Amino acid sequence: MPQYEPILVPHPIQPKLEDEVRVLADQVMDQIVGKLLKHKERQAA
């Protein structure tokens, strides 16, 4: 969706273990939720 700015995580991801990928996801979770809520607020306005 063009209205969303990308959220970047360090690469490469492929050689990482599942737990390492989860750590990367946890590090950006607040950003993801914030962007989704911001978008929802715009739609409601």
C-alpha angles and dihedrals in degrees: 000000000000095000092064121085113218122256110216129210126189115272150252097057100165098080093047124104119245092256090052091053090050089054090053090050092048090053092060100033094100090052092050095049091045093053093046092050092046090052091048091052090052091052092050093052 
